[in-house]
Amino acid sequence: MSDENDKDLPGDESSGLDADSLANEVAAGVSEAGDDEAGLADEWAAAMEEAGETVDDSDSAGADIRQIELDELHDDSKPGENTGIGPELDVILDIPVRISMEVGATQIPIRNLLQLNQGSVVELDRLAGEPLDVMVNGTLIAHGEVVMVNDKFGIRLTDVVSQSERIQRLR
């Protein structure tokens, strides 16, 4: 560093310290301390005192710590209040979700995907007659079989995933 750069350092004019000499003192103290951590801490403390900053372990330990009193928490709910559909659940009952039936899936390279045309057959990972997966927002909730209802497809649920399993799959 040049002397011009030393003048630009904040705090140099007011403290009258030379940054290079302070760095040299600290570096010398580090090499003298070697593996002794206490010696290193003493050297830093000495350097800090020379810089005009006082370090008092007994004073600084509790200086910024204030003890405050916290209010005690109370449960104001009544027993059995949240057991059915209450006001908390009413808020979400009208939110629309996406339900879909998955016949099967497969993975193919993009090369084969680009070669697909009308009449192409894509082999899926399901056997014929195997139940379909019923998915809600991408989460499996049941298995079922396809039925016809008034000329439209429907699904009859054959196995519903337990609520605890559904919650675990969301995590």
LUMMAR-179063 format. One line per field, with one value per residue: residue number from 0; residue in three letters; x, y, z of N, C-alpha, C, O in turn. Coordinates in Angstrom, 2 decimals, m for minus. Example, Ala and Ser with C-alpha at 12.3 -4.5 7.8 and 13.67 -1.06 7.14 Angstrom:
2
resi = (0, 1) .
resn = (ALA, SER) .
n_xx = (13.19, 12.85) .
n_yy = (m5.69, m2.25) .
n_zz = (7.80, 7.08) .
ca_xx = (12.30, 13.67) .
ca_yy = (m4.50, m1.06) .
ca_zz = (7.80, 7.14) .
c_xx = (13.20, 12.90) .
c_yy = (m3.30, 0.03) .
c_zz = (7.80, 7.87) .
o_xx = (14.24, 13.41) .
o_yy = (m3.32, 1.14) .
o_zz = (8.46, 8.04) .
// end
This chain:
171
resi = (0, 1, 2, 3, 4, 5, 6, 7, 8, 9, 10, 11, 12, 13, 14, 15, 16, 17, 18, 19, 20, 21, 22, 23, 24, 25, 26, 27, 28, 29, 30, 31, 32, 33, 34, 35, 36, 37, 38, 39, 40, 41, 42, 43, 44, 45, 46, 47, 48, 49, 50, 51, 52, 53, 54, 55, 56, 57, 58, 59, 60, 61, 62, 63, 64, 65, 66, 67, 68, 69, 70, 71, 72, 73, 74, 75, 76, 77, 78, 79, 80, 81, 82, 83, 84, 85, 86, 87, 88, 89, 90, 91, 92, 93, 94, 95, 96, 97, 98, 99, 100, 101, 102, 103, 104, 105, 106, 107, 108, 109, 110, 111, 112, 113, 114, 115, 116, 117, 118, 119, 120, 121, 122, 123, 124, 125, 126, 127, 128, 129, 130, 131, 132, 133, 134, 135, 136, 137, 138, 139, 140, 141, 142, 143, 144, 145, 146, 147, 148, 149, 150, 151, 152, 153, 154, 155, 156, 157, 158, 159, 160, 161, 162, 163, 164, 165, 166, 167, 168, 169, 170) .
resn = (MET, SER, ASP, GLU, ASN, ASP, LYS, ASP, LEU, PRO, GLY, ASP, GLU, SER, SER, GLY, LEU, ASP, ALA, ASP, SER, LEU, ALA, ASN, GLU, VAL, ALA, ALA, GLY, VAL, SER, GLU, ALA, GLY, ASP, ASP, GLU, ALA, GLY, LEU, ALA, ASP, GLU, TRP, ALA, ALA, ALA, MET, GLU, GLU, ALA, GLY, GLU, THR, VAL, ASP, ASP, SER, ASP, SER, ALA, GLY, ALA, ASP, ILE, ARG, GLN, ILE, GLU, LEU, ASP, GLU, LEU, HIS, ASP, ASP, SER, LYS, PRO, GLY, GLU, ASN, THR, GLY, ILE, GLY, PRO, GLU, LEU, ASP, VAL, ILE, LEU, ASP, ILE, PRO, VAL, ARG, ILE, SER, MET, GLU, VAL, GLY, ALA, THR, GLN, ILE, PRO, ILE, ARG, ASN, LEU, LEU, GLN, LEU, ASN, GLN, GLY, SER, VAL, VAL, GLU, LEU, ASP, ARG, LEU, ALA, GLY, GLU, PRO, LEU, ASP, VAL, MET, VAL, ASN, GLY, THR, LEU, ILE, ALA, HIS, GLY, GLU, VAL, VAL, MET, VAL, ASN, ASP, LYS, PHE, GLY, ILE, ARG, LEU, THR, ASP, VAL, VAL, SER, GLN, SER, GLU, ARG, ILE, GLN, ARG, LEU, ARG) .
n_xx = (0.83, 0.41, 1.36, m0.58, m2.91, m3.20, m4.12, m6.69, m8.14, m10.88, m11.12, m8.42, m7.35, m8.51, m7.77, m5.01, m3.45, m1.25, m2.05, m0.53, 1.53, 0.06, m1.07, 1.28, 2.14, 0.09, 0.37, 2.93, 2.42, 0.72, 2.41, 4.19, 2.49, 1.85, 0.58, m0.83, m3.79, m4.71, m2.65, m2.90, m5.41, m4.81, m3.01, m4.70, m6.46, m4.69, m4.03, m6.51, m6.90, m4.88, m5.90, m7.84, m10.14, m11.76, m11.67, m13.47, m14.02, m15.78, m17.56, m18.55, m19.90, m22.50, m23.56, m25.20, m27.36, m30.62, m33.09, m36.37, m39.84, m42.13, m45.44, m47.59, m48.64, m51.93, m54.46, m57.32, m59.28, m62.13, m62.68, m62.83, m63.60, m62.46, m63.14, m64.84, m66.18, m65.37, m65.34, m62.71, m62.11, m64.11, m63.29, m61.58, m63.06, m64.30, m62.29, m61.03, m59.74, m57.53, m58.45, m57.40, m57.10, m54.81, m53.76, m51.43, m47.84, m44.81, m41.39, m39.77, m37.29, m36.62, m36.21, m37.80, m40.26, m40.65, m41.07, m43.58, m46.86, m50.20, m51.89, m49.74, m48.45, m48.01, m46.35, m47.35, m46.62, m48.42, m50.53, m53.15, m56.41, m55.57, m56.00, m56.67, m54.80, m55.97, m55.55, m55.09, m54.35, m51.84, m51.19, m51.43, m54.52, m56.33, m57.31, m58.89, m61.50, m62.44, m65.64, m68.78, m71.00, m73.98, m73.14, m70.67, m67.33, m66.42, m65.18, m64.90, m64.18, m61.94, m60.07, m59.10, m56.58, m55.25, m55.79, m53.58, m51.46, m51.72, m51.04, m48.38, m47.28, m47.45, m45.40) .
n_yy = (m1.19, 2.28, 5.48, 7.34, 5.82, 4.94, 7.19, 7.35, 5.48, 4.74, 6.32, 6.61, 9.24, 10.32, 8.55, 8.38, 6.18, 3.92, 1.82, m0.19, m0.69, m1.59, m3.94, m5.37, m5.72, m7.33, m9.57, m10.38, m11.06, m13.21, m15.09, m15.47, m16.51, m19.00, m22.22, m21.67, m20.74, m18.97, m17.11, m15.95, m14.77, m12.90, m11.24, m10.16, m8.77, m6.87, m5.50, m4.43, m2.71, m0.87, 0.28, 1.81, 0.67, m0.77, m3.85, m5.61, m8.42, m9.07, m6.98, m6.88, m9.25, m9.26, m6.92, m6.39, m7.93, m8.28, m9.06, m10.08, m10.16, m12.65, m13.15, m15.61, m18.48, m19.37, m21.82, m21.21, m22.67, m24.85, m28.15, m30.70, m28.98, m28.68, m31.00, m32.02, m30.60, m27.42, m23.82, m23.25, m25.12, m24.66, m22.55, m23.56, m25.40, m24.78, m24.50, m25.21, m28.34, m30.37, m33.32, m36.40, m39.32, m41.87, m43.91, m45.20, m45.01, m44.12, m43.99, m42.44, m41.83, m38.58, m38.72, m40.94, m39.94, m37.83, m39.27, m40.31, m40.85, m40.71, m43.61, m44.83, m46.89, m46.70, m48.24, m48.86, m48.86, m50.50, m53.35, m54.83, m54.37, m53.77, m51.73, m48.17, m45.21, m42.77, m39.45, m36.47, m33.26, m34.23, m36.06, m39.32, m40.69, m42.75, m45.94, m47.23, m48.43, m48.21, m47.10, m46.95, m44.28, m43.09, m42.75, m41.60, m41.62, m42.84, m43.41, m46.05, m46.21, m48.42, m48.83, m46.82, m44.63, m44.48, m41.82, m41.10, m42.13, m40.55, m38.04, m38.49, m38.84, m36.31, m34.95) .
n_zz = (0.00, m0.64, 0.78, 0.16, m0.13, 2.47, 3.78, 2.89, 4.23, 6.36, 9.49, 10.01, 10.12, 12.44, 14.50, 14.35, 13.76, 12.14, 9.60, 8.40, 10.26, 12.43, 11.34, 10.93, 13.58, 14.59, 12.92, 13.68, 16.28, 15.87, 14.69, 16.82, 18.76, 17.75, 18.03, 20.26, 21.37, 23.31, 23.46, 20.95, 21.18, 23.16, 21.78, 19.82, 21.46, 22.52, 20.19, 19.57, 21.73, 21.27, 19.02, 20.05, 20.88, 23.52, 25.23, 27.39, 29.02, 31.10, 31.03, 28.39, 28.05, 29.12, 28.21, 25.93, 26.38, 27.34, 29.67, 29.16, 29.97, 29.10, 27.99, 29.36, 27.58, 26.67, 26.15, 24.63, 23.44, 23.29, 24.63, 22.16, 20.18, 17.60, 16.21, 13.86, 10.89, 11.03, 11.42, 10.60, 8.61, 6.78, 5.22, 3.26, 1.83, m0.63, m2.47, m5.61, m6.83, m8.81, m10.25, m11.47, m13.59, m13.84, m16.31, m16.96, m17.33, m19.07, m20.18, m22.83, m25.34, m26.73, m29.46, m30.26, m29.48, m31.26, m33.57, m33.36, m34.68, m36.07, m35.16, m33.98, m31.34, m27.90, m25.37, m22.06, m18.50, m17.16, m16.58, m18.55, m17.34, m14.80, m11.87, m12.12, m11.23, m9.03, m8.89, m7.01, m7.52, m8.30, m6.31, m5.15, m4.29, m4.44, m5.91, m8.83, m11.11, m14.56, m15.60, m17.41, m17.54, m18.42, m21.19, m20.72, m19.49, m16.29, m12.96, m10.71, m7.39, m5.96, m4.01, m1.42, m0.44, 2.82, 5.21, 6.76, 5.23, 2.93, 3.96, 4.65, 2.09, 1.07, 2.29) .
ca_xx = (0.00, 1.15, 0.95, m1.81, m4.03, m3.38, m4.90, m8.08, m8.82, m11.72, m10.70, m6.99, m7.03, m8.95, m7.09, m3.59, m2.79, m0.75, m2.67, 0.52, 2.24, m0.88, m1.14, 2.55, 2.14, m0.82, 0.99, 4.04, 1.82, 0.18, 3.52, 4.72, 1.55, 1.90, m0.64, m1.42, m4.96, m4.79, m1.70, m3.50, m6.49, m4.17, m2.47, m5.84, m6.94, m3.72, m4.19, m7.77, m6.71, m4.08, m6.76, m8.79, m11.32, m11.49, m12.35, m13.58, m14.84, m16.87, m18.53, m19.17, m20.70, m23.91, m23.90, m26.27, m28.40, m31.66, m34.08, m37.73, m40.88, m43.05, m46.75, m47.81, m49.59, m53.14, m55.29, m58.69, m60.24, m62.92, m62.41, m63.67, m64.06, m61.96, m63.42, m65.63, m65.95, m65.60, m65.10, m61.38, m62.13, m65.05, m62.57, m60.93, m63.94, m64.68, m61.12, m61.03, m58.55, m57.48, m58.50, m57.08, m56.93, m53.61, m53.85, m50.08, m46.81, m43.62, m40.35, m39.22, m36.39, m37.22, m36.15, m39.00, m41.43, m40.81, m41.48, m44.97, m47.88, m51.50, m51.85, m48.62, m48.81, m47.04, m46.52, m47.35, m46.09, m49.53, m51.14, m54.57, m57.29, m55.03, m56.70, m56.09, m54.47, m56.75, m54.64, m55.61, m53.20, m50.62, m50.98, m52.26, m55.46, m57.14, m57.23, m60.25, m61.69, m63.23, m67.03, m69.52, m72.17, m74.68, m72.26, m69.46, m66.45, m66.34, m64.28, m65.40, m63.05, m61.84, m59.17, m58.77, m55.38, m55.60, m55.49, m52.20, m50.55, m51.79, m50.29, m46.96, m46.87, m47.36, m44.15) .
ca_yy = (0.00, 3.53, 6.40, 8.01, 4.92, 4.88, 8.35, 7.18, 4.50, 5.41, 6.28, 6.80, 10.61, 10.60, 7.72, 8.59, 4.89, 3.49, 0.51, m1.17, m1.08, m2.39, m5.26, m6.05, m6.12, m8.47, m10.71, m10.83, m11.72, m14.49, m16.03, m15.76, m17.32, m20.37, m22.99, m21.26, m19.89, m17.91, m16.08, m15.28, m13.92, m11.77, m10.34, m9.44, m7.82, m5.78, m4.71, m3.70, m1.61, 0.15, 0.95, 2.65, m0.09, m1.52, m5.13, m6.05, m9.63, m9.06, m5.96, m7.14, m10.48, m9.01, m5.55, m6.32, m8.90, m7.79, m10.08, m9.56, m11.07, m13.09, m13.54, m17.05, m18.90, m20.05, m22.45, m20.77, m23.51, m25.76, m29.54, m31.24, m27.90, m28.85, m32.36, m32.07, m29.49, m26.18, m22.61, m23.26, m25.95, m24.08, m21.61, m24.25, m26.39, m24.37, m24.36, m26.28, m29.16, m31.11, m34.77, m37.06, m40.76, m42.24, m45.26, m45.73, m44.07, m44.71, m43.03, m42.70, m40.77, m37.54, m39.21, m41.75, m39.07, m37.07, m40.18, m40.75, m40.29, m41.34, m45.06, m45.34, m47.49, m46.45, m49.24, m48.28, m49.73, m51.17, m54.50, m54.64, m54.74, m53.28, m50.50, m46.86, m44.35, m41.54, m38.44, m35.14, m32.34, m35.00, m36.95, m40.52, m40.81, m43.97, m46.77, m47.49, m49.04, m47.40, m47.51, m46.06, m43.69, m42.23, m42.52, m40.89, m42.41, m42.54, m44.33, m46.60, m46.34, m49.76, m48.79, m45.44, m44.54, m43.97, m40.41, m40.96, m42.36, m39.38, m36.96, m38.81, m38.64, m34.87, m34.46) .
ca_zz = (0.00, m0.64, 1.84, m0.26, 0.16, 3.91, 4.20, 2.49, 5.07, 7.35, 10.88, 10.16, 10.50, 13.80, 15.50, 14.24, 13.67, 10.84, 9.36, 8.11, 11.48, 13.22, 10.71, 11.20, 14.99, 14.74, 12.24, 14.53, 17.44, 15.43, 14.53, 18.14, 19.51, 17.23, 18.25, 21.52, 21.08, 24.31, 23.04, 19.79, 21.70, 23.84, 20.76, 19.22, 22.47, 22.58, 18.97, 19.67, 22.68, 20.59, 18.04, 20.76, 21.26, 24.74, 25.31, 28.77, 28.95, 32.08, 30.66, 27.09, 28.06, 29.40, 27.84, 24.96, 26.72, 28.25, 29.97, 29.06, 30.45, 28.06, 28.47, 29.36, 26.55, 27.16, 25.13, 24.86, 22.72, 24.12, 24.25, 21.09, 19.30, 16.23, 15.74, 12.64, 9.97, 11.74, 10.63, 10.01, 7.42, 5.82, 4.35, 2.14, 1.19, m1.97, m3.32, m6.61, m6.98, m10.08, m10.07, m12.74, m13.54, m14.57, m16.87, m16.89, m17.73, m19.65, m20.56, m24.15, m25.78, m27.58, m30.85, m30.49, m29.32, m32.50, m34.63, m33.16, m35.57, m35.89, m35.23, m33.19, m30.05, m26.84, m24.33, m20.71, m17.46, m16.49, m17.23, m18.89, m16.23, m13.53, m11.48, m12.44, m10.09, m8.93, m8.38, m6.73, m7.60, m8.44, m5.17, m5.22, m3.18, m4.55, m7.12, m9.28, m12.42, m15.47, m15.82, m18.30, m16.89, m19.39, m22.33, m20.31, m18.64, m14.87, m12.26, m9.45, m6.48, m5.40, m2.85, m1.07, 0.39, 4.15, 5.40, 7.26, 4.10, 2.06, 4.60, 4.52, 0.69, 0.83, 2.87) .
c_xx = (0.87, 0.64, m0.34, m3.01, m4.28, m4.23, m6.38, m8.84, m9.65, m11.13, m9.23, m6.67, m7.38, m8.18, m5.58, m2.81, m2.34, m1.25, m1.62, 1.23, 1.34, m1.00, 0.13, 2.62, 1.27, m0.22, 2.14, 3.50, 1.26, 1.30, 4.13, 3.80, 1.56, 0.56, m1.38, m2.56, m5.10, m3.86, m2.24, m4.60, m5.91, m3.62, m3.58, m6.37, m6.00, m3.85, m5.46, m7.64, m5.90, m4.92, m7.80, m10.07, m10.97, m12.31, m12.32, m14.54, m16.01, m17.96, m19.27, m20.08, m22.17, m24.38, m25.10, m27.43, m29.36, m32.67, m35.46, m38.71, m41.82, m44.37, m46.89, m48.87, m50.74, m53.88, m56.73, m59.73, m60.95, m62.62, m63.37, m64.13, m63.66, m62.23, m64.29, m65.28, m66.34, m65.31, m63.72, m61.38, m63.09, m64.36, m62.01, m61.85, m64.31, m63.49, m61.11, m59.69, m58.65, m57.45, m58.26, m56.91, m55.72, m53.70, m52.49, m49.11, m45.67, m42.61, m39.84, m38.28, m37.11, m37.23, m37.41, m40.27, m41.70, m41.27, m42.91, m45.89, m49.18, m51.37, m50.67, m49.13, m47.67, m47.33, m46.39, m46.86, m47.18, m50.00, m52.59, m55.41, m56.79, m55.73, m55.94, m55.74, m55.35, m55.86, m55.39, m54.41, m51.88, m50.32, m51.95, m53.20, m56.27, m56.77, m58.67, m60.27, m62.63, m64.63, m67.66, m70.77, m72.79, m73.77, m71.02, m68.63, m66.55, m65.35, m64.93, m64.18, m63.06, m60.97, m58.81, m57.57, m55.76, m55.12, m54.05, m51.19, m50.55, m50.97, m48.80, m46.46, m46.75, m46.02, m42.98) .
c_yy = (1.25, 4.42, 7.12, 7.14, 4.83, 6.04, 8.18, 6.19, 5.21, 5.24, 6.55, 8.21, 10.84, 9.79, 7.90, 7.29, 4.62, 2.07, m0.56, m1.63, m1.92, m3.80, m6.05, m6.54, m7.35, m9.71, m11.26, m11.57, m13.07, m15.51, m16.40, m16.69, m18.77, m21.05, m22.57, m20.28, m18.74, m16.77, m15.27, m14.32, m12.70, m10.76, m9.53, m8.40, m6.62, m4.88, m3.88, m2.51, m0.50, 0.92, 1.82, 1.96, m0.91, m2.78, m5.55, m7.21, m9.60, m8.08, m6.32, m8.36, m10.19, m7.65, m5.49, m7.25, m8.28, m8.90, m9.43, m10.61, m11.38, m13.46, m15.05, m17.38, m19.65, m20.64, m22.11, m21.63, m24.44, m27.19, m30.01, m30.21, m28.13, m30.24, m32.41, m30.92, m28.22, m25.00, m22.61, m24.01, m25.39, m23.17, m22.31, m25.19, m26.03, m24.17, m25.51, m27.02, m29.93, m32.59, m35.41, m38.55, m41.11, m43.70, m45.94, m44.67, m44.84, m43.60, m43.43, m41.56, m39.78, m37.98, m40.02, m40.92, m38.30, m37.96, m40.67, m40.08, m41.04, m42.85, m45.67, m45.89, m47.22, m47.43, m48.57, m49.32, m50.47, m52.37, m54.18, m55.13, m54.29, m51.97, m49.24, m46.14, m43.11, m40.53, m37.12, m34.22, m33.10, m35.95, m38.10, m40.57, m42.10, m44.73, m47.05, m48.12, m48.18, m47.99, m46.53, m45.59, m42.73, m41.81, m41.68, m41.84, m41.93, m43.51, m44.76, m46.84, m47.73, m49.79, m47.33, m45.46, m43.92, m42.53, m40.22, m41.18, m41.16, m38.23, m37.23, m38.57, m37.17, m34.32, m34.75) .
c_zz = (0.00, 0.48, 1.47, 0.07, 1.64, 4.40, 3.88, 3.37, 6.11, 8.74, 11.07, 10.65, 11.97, 14.83, 15.46, 14.15, 12.24, 10.62, 9.10, 9.38, 12.38, 12.66, 10.98, 12.64, 15.21, 14.10, 13.07, 15.74, 17.08, 15.29, 15.86, 18.92, 19.05, 17.41, 19.51, 21.25, 22.07, 23.95, 21.88, 20.25, 22.40, 22.85, 20.11, 20.21, 22.56, 21.35, 19.01, 20.63, 22.06, 19.59, 18.72, 21.15, 22.47, 24.74, 26.76, 28.79, 29.91, 31.69, 29.38, 27.11, 28.27, 28.95, 26.91, 25.28, 27.72, 28.46, 29.91, 29.55, 29.30, 28.70, 28.41, 28.32, 27.17, 25.98, 25.44, 24.15, 23.69, 23.69, 23.17, 20.08, 17.84, 15.69, 14.51, 11.76, 10.69, 10.85, 9.97, 8.68, 6.36, 4.82, 3.12, 1.37, m0.25, m2.91, m4.32, m6.64, m8.28, m9.78, m11.44, m12.51, m14.39, m14.99, m16.75, m17.34, m18.37, m19.90, m21.93, m24.52, m26.69, m29.04, m31.17, m30.37, m30.61, m33.66, m34.47, m34.17, m35.33, m36.10, m34.46, m31.86, m29.08, m25.72, m22.96, m19.71, m16.67, m17.30, m17.54, m17.71, m14.88, m13.16, m11.87, m11.15, m10.15, m8.20, m8.14, m6.61, m7.60, m7.30, m5.26, m4.02, m3.24, m5.81, m7.53, m10.66, m13.24, m15.61, m16.81, m17.56, m17.89, m20.54, m21.99, m19.45, m17.20, m14.24, m10.96, m8.57, m5.86, m4.15, m2.61, m0.13, 1.73, 4.32, 5.89, 6.14, 3.15, 2.64, 4.48, 3.09, 0.34, 1.31, 2.03) .
o_xx = (1.96, m0.41, m1.12, m4.04, m5.42, m4.98, m7.23, m10.06, m9.20, m10.70, m8.80, m5.80, m6.61, m7.95, m4.92, m1.61, m2.97, m0.90, m1.78, 1.49, 1.81, m1.02, 0.08, 3.11, 1.64, m0.29, 2.31, 4.06, 1.31, 1.16, 4.57, 4.27, 1.33, m0.47, m2.47, m2.31, m5.56, m4.20, m2.06, m4.70, m6.45, m3.74, m3.41, m6.68, m6.45, m3.80, m5.48, m8.19, m6.18, m4.66, m8.57, m10.98, m9.99, m13.47, m11.25, m15.74, m17.10, m19.14, m20.47, m20.95, m23.02, m25.50, m25.96, m28.38, m28.96, m33.06, m35.70, m38.42, m42.27, m44.42, m46.35, m49.86, m50.56, m53.94, m57.31, m60.92, m60.44, m62.33, m64.57, m64.95, m64.43, m61.55, m64.22, m64.20, m67.52, m65.07, m63.56, m60.72, m62.89, m64.81, m61.96, m61.44, m64.61, m63.67, m61.18, m58.63, m59.75, m56.53, m58.86, m56.61, m55.63, m53.73, m52.42, m49.50, m45.57, m42.95, m39.50, m38.45, m38.10, m38.16, m38.03, m41.24, m42.86, m41.81, m43.42, m45.72, m49.25, m50.81, m50.61, m50.12, m46.51, m48.44, m45.45, m46.71, m46.89, m49.89, m53.20, m55.13, m57.52, m56.04, m54.71, m56.32, m55.47, m55.48, m56.21, m53.58, m50.91, m49.27, m53.16, m52.75, m56.83, m56.03, m59.56, m59.24, m63.51, m64.79, m67.15, m71.51, m72.21, m73.64, m70.39, m69.15, m66.74, m64.77, m65.43, m63.26, m64.07, m61.11, m58.26, m57.55, m56.51, m54.18, m53.37, m50.16, m49.50, m50.29, m48.03, m45.32, m46.03, m45.56, m41.86) .
o_yy = (1.25, 4.14, 7.47, 7.66, 4.65, 5.88, 8.81, 6.08, 6.19, 4.15, 6.72, 8.38, 11.49, 10.29, 7.60, 7.29, 5.06, 1.18, m1.70, m2.82, m2.85, m4.77, m7.25, m7.64, m8.28, m10.79, m12.47, m12.58, m14.00, m16.65, m17.54, m17.57, m19.67, m20.53, m23.09, m19.11, m17.66, m15.60, m14.05, m13.20, m11.60, m9.55, m8.33, m7.27, m5.47, m3.66, m2.74, m1.44, 0.68, 2.10, 2.51, 2.58, m1.66, m2.81, m5.82, m7.03, m10.05, m8.30, m6.09, m8.48, m10.82, m7.26, m4.62, m7.35, m7.81, m9.59, m8.38, m11.81, m10.47, m14.02, m15.69, m16.67, m20.47, m20.02, m22.63, m21.36, m24.76, m27.43, m29.75, m30.52, m27.80, m30.63, m33.61, m30.33, m27.98, m25.16, m22.03, m23.59, m25.63, m23.04, m21.72, m25.73, m26.94, m23.72, m26.67, m26.41, m30.12, m33.07, m35.00, m39.00, m40.69, m44.60, m47.14, m43.56, m46.06, m42.42, m44.59, m40.44, m40.12, m37.65, m39.82, m41.17, m38.15, m37.45, m41.37, m38.90, m41.92, m43.30, m46.89, m45.40, m47.47, m47.45, m47.82, m50.50, m51.02, m52.40, m53.35, m56.20, m54.41, m51.17, m49.24, m46.41, m42.48, m40.73, m36.71, m34.37, m32.67, m36.61, m37.90, m40.51, m42.53, m44.25, m47.10, m48.33, m47.50, m49.20, m45.43, m46.41, m41.68, m40.61, m41.13, m42.73, m40.74, m44.34, m43.94, m47.57, m48.16, m50.68, m46.68, m46.20, m42.94, m42.08, m39.28, m40.50, m40.79, m37.52, m36.31, m38.14, m36.81, m33.31, m34.40) .
o_zz = (0.58, 1.06, 2.36, 0.50, 2.06, 5.36, 4.52, 3.27, 6.71, 9.12, 12.22, 11.50, 12.68, 15.93, 16.45, 14.42, 11.28, 11.40, 9.53, 9.55, 13.03, 13.43, 11.23, 12.90, 15.92, 14.68, 13.15, 16.16, 17.89, 15.72, 16.04, 19.65, 19.84, 16.99, 19.79, 20.94, 21.71, 24.10, 21.82, 19.75, 22.28, 23.06, 19.86, 19.82, 22.65, 21.47, 18.54, 20.37, 22.28, 19.35, 18.04, 21.69, 22.47, 24.33, 27.31, 28.60, 29.58, 31.96, 29.28, 26.25, 27.65, 29.27, 27.08, 24.51, 28.79, 27.52, 30.51, 29.53, 28.60, 29.79, 27.51, 28.17, 28.08, 24.92, 26.40, 24.25, 24.77, 22.51, 23.24, 19.21, 16.94, 14.74, 14.23, 11.86, 10.94, 9.65, 8.89, 7.73, 5.17, 3.68, 2.04, 0.35, m1.03, m4.04, m3.92, m6.49, m8.81, m9.12, m12.44, m11.40, m15.54, m14.16, m16.48, m17.70, m18.23, m19.84, m22.17, m24.05, m27.33, m29.78, m32.22, m31.08, m31.01, m34.64, m35.35, m34.48, m34.47, m37.10, m34.31, m31.32, m29.39, m25.18, m22.72, m20.03, m15.61, m18.53, m16.87, m17.15, m13.89, m14.05, m11.93, m10.09, m11.20, m7.05, m8.96, m5.71, m6.97, m7.32, m5.42, m2.87, m2.23, m6.66, m6.69, m11.29, m12.70, m15.73, m17.02, m17.01, m18.19, m20.82, m22.89, m18.79, m16.94, m14.93, m10.20, m8.94, m5.29, m3.31, m3.50, 0.85, 1.77, 3.65, 5.48, 6.09, 2.62, 1.90, 4.23, 2.91, m0.59, 0.78, 2.38) .
// end
